[in-house]
Amino acid sequence: MCDGVVLVTDAVPLDGHRVAVRFSDGYSGVLDMAKYFGYPAFAGLNDPAVFATARAGLGTVLWGDGDIDVAPDTAREEAVPLGA
């Protein structure tokens, strides 16, 4: 954690527009990105090749050249526990 902020430490793309994420507080979950596809900032994720680039970086989930990302607090709030 950085000043109490929970950061993304690992991210792996999954089928079904989902990303497995691990956070600096030890929590692991799955983030479903499908609901974001209607927003212009996330339009690039409709391309499977771009979605497959999901990774952790700068404390958050990044795609492509880092031009698409999800804030770490949003990712932590919306990630459901693995296996749920």
N, CA, C and O atoms as CSV, one atom per row, in Angstrom:
chain,resi,resn,atom,element,x,y,z
A,1,MET,N,N,0.838,-1.184,0.000
A,1,MET,CA,C,0.000,0.000,0.000
A,1,MET,C,C,0.879,1.242,0.000
A,1,MET,O,O,2.004,1.235,0.500
A,2,CYS,N,N,0.351,2.274,-0.557
A,2,CYS,CA,C,1.042,3.550,-0.626
A,2,CYS,C,C,0.140,4.595,0.020
A,2,CYS,O,O,-0.892,4.958,-0.545
A,3,ASP,N,N,0.516,5.076,1.188
A,3,ASP,CA,C,-0.295,6.060,1.907
A,3,ASP,C,C,-1.733,5.594,2.093
A,3,ASP,O,O,-2.661,6.393,1.963
A,4,GLY,N,N,-1.932,4.312,2.395
A,4,GLY,CA,C,-3.263,3.782,2.631
A,4,GLY,C,C,-4.030,3.405,1.380
A,4,GLY,O,O,-5.149,2.902,1.477
A,5,VAL,N,N,-3.457,3.635,0.205
A,5,VAL,CA,C,-4.121,3.298,-1.045
A,5,VAL,C,C,-3.783,1.859,-1.408
A,5,VAL,O,O,-2.617,1.463,-1.396
A,6,VAL,N,N,-4.807,1.084,-1.730
A,6,VAL,CA,C,-4.598,-0.292,-2.163
A,6,VAL,C,C,-4.296,-0.267,-3.664
A,6,VAL,O,O,-5.045,0.321,-4.444
A,7,LEU,N,N,-3.194,-0.908,-4.062
A,7,LEU,CA,C,-2.761,-0.919,-5.452
A,7,LEU,C,C,-2.896,-2.304,-6.057
A,7,LEU,O,O,-2.896,-3.306,-5.341
A,8,VAL,N,N,-3.011,-2.358,-7.372
A,8,VAL,CA,C,-3.026,-3.619,-8.105
A,8,VAL,C,C,-1.583,-4.091,-8.230
A,8,VAL,O,O,-0.716,-3.347,-8.688
A,9,THR,N,N,-1.330,-5.341,-7.816
A,9,THR,CA,C,0.022,-5.891,-7.900
A,9,THR,C,C,0.164,-6.942,-8.992
A,9,THR,O,O,1.280,-7.254,-9.408
A,10,ASP,N,N,-0.962,-7.497,-9.465
A,10,ASP,CA,C,-0.921,-8.496,-10.528
A,10,ASP,C,C,-2.252,-8.467,-11.257
A,10,ASP,O,O,-3.295,-8.251,-10.639
A,11,ALA,N,N,-2.226,-8.681,-12.560
A,11,ALA,CA,C,-3.439,-8.725,-13.374
A,11,ALA,C,C,-3.216,-9.685,-14.530
A,11,ALA,O,O,-2.199,-9.621,-15.221
A,12,VAL,N,N,-4.182,-10.578,-14.731
A,12,VAL,CA,C,-4.096,-11.579,-15.790
A,12,VAL,C,C,-5.429,-11.607,-16.534
A,12,VAL,O,O,-6.477,-11.781,-15.911
A,13,PRO,N,N,-5.406,-11.438,-17.870
A,13,PRO,CA,C,-6.659,-11.478,-18.614
A,13,PRO,C,C,-7.264,-12.883,-18.595
A,13,PRO,O,O,-6.551,-13.883,-18.663
A,14,LEU,N,N,-8.592,-12.933,-18.503
A,14,LEU,CA,C,-9.348,-14.181,-18.516
A,14,LEU,C,C,-10.366,-14.132,-19.652
A,14,LEU,O,O,-10.568,-13.086,-20.268
A,15,ASP,N,N,-11.001,-15.264,-19.924
A,15,ASP,CA,C,-12.088,-15.299,-20.899
A,15,ASP,C,C,-13.257,-14.459,-20.400
A,15,ASP,O,O,-13.359,-14.154,-19.212
A,16,GLY,N,N,-14.133,-14.092,-21.323
A,16,GLY,CA,C,-15.356,-13.405,-20.949
A,16,GLY,C,C,-15.161,-11.979,-20.478
A,16,GLY,O,O,-15.930,-11.492,-19.649
A,17,HIS,N,N,-14.144,-11.300,-20.993
A,17,HIS,CA,C,-13.881,-9.893,-20.656
A,17,HIS,C,C,-13.634,-9.679,-19.172
A,17,HIS,O,O,-14.027,-8.662,-18.602
A,18,ARG,N,N,-12.979,-10.648,-18.560
A,18,ARG,CA,C,-12.670,-10.562,-17.137
A,18,ARG,C,C,-11.157,-10.532,-16.943
A,18,ARG,O,O,-10.389,-10.971,-17.799
A,19,VAL,N,N,-10.755,-9.998,-15.790
A,19,VAL,CA,C,-9.340,-9.920,-15.433
A,19,VAL,C,C,-9.193,-10.390,-13.991
A,19,VAL,O,O,-9.877,-9.896,-13.095
A,20,ALA,N,N,-8.296,-11.348,-13.774
A,20,ALA,CA,C,-7.958,-11.760,-12.407
A,20,ALA,C,C,-6.989,-10.724,-11.860
A,20,ALA,O,O,-5.990,-10.398,-12.502
A,21,VAL,N,N,-7.287,-10.207,-10.675
A,21,VAL,CA,C,-6.458,-9.155,-10.094
A,21,VAL,C,C,-6.049,-9.508,-8.667
A,21,VAL,O,O,-6.797,-10.152,-7.932
A,22,ARG,N,N,-4.855,-9.078,-8.294
A,22,ARG,CA,C,-4.361,-9.207,-6.922
A,22,ARG,C,C,-3.981,-7.804,-6.465
A,22,ARG,O,O,-3.473,-6.993,-7.239
A,23,PHE,N,N,-4.245,-7.540,-5.180
A,23,PHE,CA,C,-4.033,-6.203,-4.636
A,23,PHE,C,C,-2.998,-6.215,-3.526
A,23,PHE,O,O,-2.682,-7.261,-2.959
A,24,SER,N,N,-2.476,-5.036,-3.229
A,24,SER,CA,C,-1.430,-4.898,-2.218
A,24,SER,C,C,-1.907,-5.227,-0.808
A,24,SER,O,O,-1.086,-5.411,0.091
A,25,ASP,N,N,-3.221,-5.304,-0.599
A,25,ASP,CA,C,-3.747,-5.694,0.715
A,25,ASP,C,C,-3.953,-7.199,0.827
A,25,ASP,O,O,-4.464,-7.681,1.837
A,26,GLY,N,N,-3.553,-7.958,-0.219
A,26,GLY,CA,C,-3.660,-9.407,-0.210
A,26,GLY,C,C,-4.927,-9.950,-0.843
A,26,GLY,O,O,-5.036,-11.157,-1.059
A,27,TYR,N,N,-5.883,-9.093,-1.143
A,27,TYR,CA,C,-7.145,-9.523,-1.750
A,27,TYR,C,C,-6.914,-9.916,-3.200
A,27,TYR,O,O,-6.150,-9.266,-3.913
A,28,SER,N,N,-7.583,-10.994,-3.637
A,28,SER,CA,C,-7.579,-11.403,-5.039
A,28,SER,C,C,-9.016,-11.524,-5.501
A,28,SER,O,O,-9.879,-11.980,-4.751
A,29,GLY,N,N,-9.272,-11.123,-6.718
A,29,GLY,CA,C,-10.626,-11.200,-7.242
A,29,GLY,C,C,-10.630,-11.144,-8.751
A,29,GLY,O,O,-9.585,-11.148,-9.402
A,30,VAL,N,N,-11.844,-11.092,-9.296
A,30,VAL,CA,C,-12.039,-11.031,-10.738
A,30,VAL,C,C,-12.811,-9.758,-11.062
A,30,VAL,O,O,-13.848,-9.471,-10.464
A,31,LEU,N,N,-12.296,-9.021,-11.999
A,31,LEU,CA,C,-12.898,-7.774,-12.444
A,31,LEU,C,C,-13.561,-8.023,-13.793
A,31,LEU,O,O,-12.891,-8.412,-14.749
A,32,ASP,N,N,-14.874,-7.801,-13.879
A,32,ASP,CA,C,-15.622,-7.975,-15.126
A,32,ASP,C,C,-15.657,-6.633,-15.850
A,32,ASP,O,O,-16.274,-5.678,-15.378
A,33,MET,N,N,-14.999,-6.572,-16.985
A,33,MET,CA,C,-14.883,-5.310,-17.707
A,33,MET,C,C,-15.985,-5.097,-18.735
A,33,MET,O,O,-16.043,-4.028,-19.343
A,34,ALA,N,N,-16.862,-6.077,-18.953
A,34,ALA,CA,C,-17.878,-5.979,-20.000
A,34,ALA,C,C,-18.742,-4.730,-19.856
A,34,ALA,O,O,-19.121,-4.125,-20.858
A,35,LYS,N,N,-19.054,-4.341,-18.636
A,35,LYS,CA,C,-19.945,-3.187,-18.449
A,35,LYS,C,C,-19.297,-1.863,-18.860
A,35,LYS,O,O,-19.993,-0.858,-19.007
A,36,TYR,N,N,-17.998,-1.850,-19.042
A,36,TYR,CA,C,-17.290,-0.632,-19.431
A,36,TYR,C,C,-17.205,-0.448,-20.943
A,36,TYR,O,O,-16.815,0.621,-21.413
A,37,PHE,N,N,-17.561,-1.469,-21.703
A,37,PHE,CA,C,-17.345,-1.424,-23.145
A,37,PHE,C,C,-18.125,-0.319,-23.845
A,37,PHE,O,O,-17.752,0.075,-24.950
A,38,GLY,N,N,-19.186,0.190,-23.247
A,38,GLY,CA,C,-19.956,1.262,-23.863
A,38,GLY,C,C,-19.342,2.640,-23.697
A,38,GLY,O,O,-19.798,3.601,-24.316
A,39,TYR,N,N,-18.318,2.745,-22.871
A,39,TYR,CA,C,-17.664,4.032,-22.628
A,39,TYR,C,C,-16.527,4.241,-23.626
A,39,TYR,O,O,-15.718,3.337,-23.834
A,40,PRO,N,N,-16.453,5.421,-24.246
A,40,PRO,CA,C,-15.408,5.670,-25.245
A,40,PRO,C,C,-13.986,5.385,-24.751
A,40,PRO,O,O,-13.157,4.899,-25.520
A,41,ALA,N,N,-13.699,5.674,-23.504
A,41,ALA,CA,C,-12.343,5.459,-22.981
A,41,ALA,C,C,-11.946,3.986,-22.989
A,41,ALA,O,O,-10.758,3.662,-22.988
A,42,PHE,N,N,-12.937,3.090,-22.998
A,42,PHE,CA,C,-12.661,1.656,-22.956
A,42,PHE,C,C,-12.970,0.955,-24.279
A,42,PHE,O,O,-12.921,-0.273,-24.345
A,43,ALA,N,N,-13.287,1.708,-25.328
A,43,ALA,CA,C,-13.671,1.127,-26.614
A,43,ALA,C,C,-12.618,0.162,-27.157
A,43,ALA,O,O,-12.965,-0.840,-27.783
A,44,GLY,N,N,-11.355,0.449,-26.930
A,44,GLY,CA,C,-10.287,-0.421,-27.420
A,44,GLY,C,C,-10.335,-1.826,-26.863
A,44,GLY,O,O,-9.790,-2.751,-27.466
A,45,LEU,N,N,-10.985,-2.004,-25.712
A,45,LEU,CA,C,-11.056,-3.335,-25.103
A,45,LEU,C,C,-11.966,-4.279,-25.871
A,45,LEU,O,O,-11.961,-5.483,-25.614
A,46,ASN,N,N,-12.750,-3.752,-26.814
A,46,ASN,CA,C,-13.565,-4.613,-27.666
A,46,ASN,C,C,-12.700,-5.468,-28.585
A,46,ASN,O,O,-13.158,-6.493,-29.088
A,47,ASP,N,N,-11.470,-5.061,-28.804
A,47,ASP,CA,C,-10.522,-5.821,-29.624
A,47,ASP,C,C,-9.876,-6.880,-28.735
A,47,ASP,O,O,-9.169,-6.540,-27.787
A,48,PRO,N,N,-10.113,-8.178,-29.032
A,48,PRO,CA,C,-9.549,-9.239,-28.189
A,48,PRO,C,C,-8.029,-9.153,-28.034
A,48,PRO,O,O,-7.495,-9.501,-26.982
A,49,ALA,N,N,-7.336,-8.694,-29.068
A,49,ALA,CA,C,-5.876,-8.578,-28.980
A,49,ALA,C,C,-5.479,-7.517,-27.960
A,49,ALA,O,O,-4.493,-7.689,-27.243
A,50,VAL,N,N,-6.225,-6.434,-27.886
A,50,VAL,CA,C,-5.945,-5.387,-26.898
A,50,VAL,C,C,-6.309,-5.889,-25.505
A,50,VAL,O,O,-5.545,-5.706,-24.556
A,51,PHE,N,N,-7.481,-6.525,-25.380
A,51,PHE,CA,C,-7.895,-7.007,-24.061
A,51,PHE,C,C,-6.863,-7.981,-23.492
A,51,PHE,O,O,-6.608,-7.993,-22.288
A,52,ALA,N,N,-6.280,-8.788,-24.357
A,52,ALA,CA,C,-5.293,-9.792,-23.928
A,52,ALA,C,C,-4.017,-9.171,-23.371
A,52,ALA,O,O,-3.201,-9.883,-22.786
A,53,THR,N,N,-3.824,-7.868,-23.535
A,53,THR,CA,C,-2.623,-7.209,-23.010
A,53,THR,C,C,-2.785,-6.769,-21.554
A,53,THR,O,O,-1.886,-6.132,-21.004
A,54,ALA,N,N,-3.907,-7.093,-20.925
A,54,ALA,CA,C,-4.146,-6.680,-19.530
A,54,ALA,C,C,-2.973,-7.085,-18.651
A,54,ALA,O,O,-2.463,-8.202,-18.738
A,55,ARG,N,N,-2.555,-6.147,-17.798
A,55,ARG,CA,C,-1.433,-6.397,-16.896
A,55,ARG,C,C,-1.473,-5.367,-15.774
A,55,ARG,O,O,-2.161,-4.351,-15.868
A,56,ALA,N,N,-0.732,-5.644,-14.723
A,56,ALA,CA,C,-0.577,-4.674,-13.639
A,56,ALA,C,C,0.549,-3.718,-14.006
A,56,ALA,O,O,1.571,-4.125,-14.557
A,57,GLY,N,N,0.351,-2.463,-13.699
A,57,GLY,CA,C,1.372,-1.455,-13.935
A,57,GLY,C,C,0.965,-0.151,-13.287
A,57,GLY,O,O,-0.205,0.229,-13.322
A,58,LEU,N,N,1.907,0.521,-12.708
A,58,LEU,CA,C,1.644,1.804,-12.057
A,58,LEU,C,C,0.567,1.685,-10.980
A,58,LEU,O,O,-0.128,2.655,-10.677
A,59,GLY,N,N,0.435,0.487,-10.406
A,59,GLY,CA,C,-0.516,0.274,-9.321
A,59,GLY,C,C,-1.938,0.022,-9.752
A,59,GLY,O,O,-2.845,-0.012,-8.921
A,60,THR,N,N,-2.146,-0.157,-11.053
A,60,THR,CA,C,-3.493,-0.362,-11.564
A,60,THR,C,C,-3.483,-1.417,-12.660
A,60,THR,O,O,-2.452,-2.043,-12.908
A,61,VAL,N,N,-4.623,-1.622,-13.321
A,61,VAL,CA,C,-4.706,-2.528,-14.465
A,61,VAL,C,C,-4.567,-1.676,-15.721
A,61,VAL,O,O,-5.275,-0.685,-15.901
A,62,LEU,N,N,-3.641,-2.081,-16.585
A,62,LEU,CA,C,-3.371,-1.363,-17.830
A,62,LEU,C,C,-3.614,-2.273,-19.021
A,62,LEU,O,O,-3.506,-3.494,-18.918
A,63,TRP,N,N,-3.945,-1.661,-20.159
A,63,TRP,CA,C,-4.052,-2.374,-21.424
A,63,TRP,C,C,-3.307,-1.596,-22.490
A,63,TRP,O,O,-3.082,-0.393,-22.362
A,64,GLY,N,N,-2.926,-2.306,-23.551
A,64,GLY,CA,C,-2.260,-1.674,-24.681
A,64,GLY,C,C,-0.977,-0.994,-24.260
A,64,GLY,O,O,-0.156,-1.572,-23.546
A,65,ASP,N,N,-0.811,0.236,-24.706
A,65,ASP,CA,C,0.380,1.029,-24.370
A,65,ASP,C,C,0.217,1.751,-23.041
A,65,ASP,O,O,0.983,2.662,-22.728
A,66,GLY,N,N,-0.776,1.347,-22.263
A,66,GLY,CA,C,-1.053,2.015,-20.999
A,66,GLY,C,C,-2.058,3.136,-21.151
A,66,GLY,O,O,-2.324,3.877,-20.205
A,67,ASP,N,N,-2.625,3.259,-22.363
A,67,ASP,CA,C,-3.594,4.323,-22.609
A,67,ASP,C,C,-4.994,3.969,-22.108
A,67,ASP,O,O,-5.872,4.831,-22.063
A,68,ILE,N,N,-5.205,2.711,-21.733
A,68,ILE,CA,C,-6.465,2.279,-21.124
A,68,ILE,C,C,-6.128,1.734,-19.747
A,68,ILE,O,O,-5.243,0.890,-19.605
A,69,ASP,N,N,-6.829,2.215,-18.738
A,69,ASP,CA,C,-6.577,1.731,-17.381
A,69,ASP,C,C,-7.828,1.869,-16.523
A,69,ASP,O,O,-8.772,2.579,-16.870
A,70,VAL,N,N,-7.806,1.171,-15.399
A,70,VAL,CA,C,-8.868,1.256,-14.392
A,70,VAL,C,C,-8.210,1.704,-13.098
A,70,VAL,O,O,-7.185,1.156,-12.693
A,71,ALA,N,N,-8.794,2.688,-12.457
A,71,ALA,CA,C,-8.250,3.177,-11.188
A,71,ALA,C,C,-8.201,2.038,-10.174
A,71,ALA,O,O,-9.125,1.226,-10.119
A,72,PRO,N,N,-7.142,1.964,-9.375
A,72,PRO,CA,C,-7.010,0.858,-8.427
A,72,PRO,C,C,-8.153,0.781,-7.421
A,72,PRO,O,O,-8.557,-0.318,-7.041
A,73,ASP,N,N,-8.682,1.916,-6.982
A,73,ASP,CA,C,-9.788,1.866,-6.022
A,73,ASP,C,C,-11.059,1.331,-6.667
A,73,ASP,O,O,-11.832,0.623,-6.022
A,74,THR,N,N,-11.282,1.665,-7.937
A,74,THR,CA,C,-12.429,1.121,-8.664
A,74,THR,C,C,-12.264,-0.378,-8.857
A,74,THR,O,O,-13.208,-1.140,-8.649
A,75,ALA,N,N,-11.073,-0.804,-9.251
A,75,ALA,CA,C,-10.816,-2.232,-9.439
A,75,ALA,C,C,-11.041,-2.994,-8.142
A,75,ALA,O,O,-11.649,-4.064,-8.154
A,76,ARG,N,N,-10.564,-2.463,-7.033
A,76,ARG,CA,C,-10.707,-3.138,-5.731
A,76,ARG,C,C,-12.165,-3.212,-5.308
A,76,ARG,O,O,-12.610,-4.230,-4.776
A,77,GLU,N,N,-12.904,-2.149,-5.540
A,77,GLU,CA,C,-14.314,-2.097,-5.160
A,77,GLU,C,C,-15.162,-3.065,-5.976
A,77,GLU,O,O,-16.103,-3.663,-5.454
A,78,GLU,N,N,-14.831,-3.219,-7.256
A,78,GLU,CA,C,-15.664,-4.010,-8.151
A,78,GLU,C,C,-15.207,-5.452,-8.333
A,78,GLU,O,O,-15.964,-6.262,-8.868
A,79,ALA,N,N,-14.020,-5.792,-7.915
A,79,ALA,CA,C,-13.527,-7.166,-8.072
A,79,ALA,C,C,-14.278,-8.094,-7.121
A,79,ALA,O,O,-14.366,-7.839,-5.920
A,80,VAL,N,N,-14.818,-9.175,-7.682
A,80,VAL,CA,C,-15.509,-10.169,-6.861
A,80,VAL,C,C,-14.508,-11.257,-6.485
A,80,VAL,O,O,-13.578,-11.525,-7.245
A,81,PRO,N,N,-14.683,-11.882,-5.334
A,81,PRO,CA,C,-13.721,-12.903,-4.908
A,81,PRO,C,C,-13.571,-14.016,-5.941
A,81,PRO,O,O,-14.536,-14.386,-6.610
A,82,LEU,N,N,-12.376,-14.536,-6.064
A,82,LEU,CA,C,-12.136,-15.670,-6.958
A,82,LEU,C,C,-13.052,-16.817,-6.561
A,82,LEU,O,O,-13.203,-17.120,-5.377
A,83,GLY,N,N,-13.660,-17.452,-7.553
A,83,GLY,CA,C,-14.532,-18.588,-7.286
A,83,GLY,C,C,-15.954,-18.210,-6.916
A,83,GLY,O,O,-16.780,-19.090,-6.673
A,84,ALA,N,N,-16.259,-16.916,-6.868
A,84,ALA,CA,C,-17.626,-16.495,-6.499
A,84,ALA,C,C,-18.541,-16.529,-7.701
A,84,ALA,O,O,-19.724,-16.209,-7.585
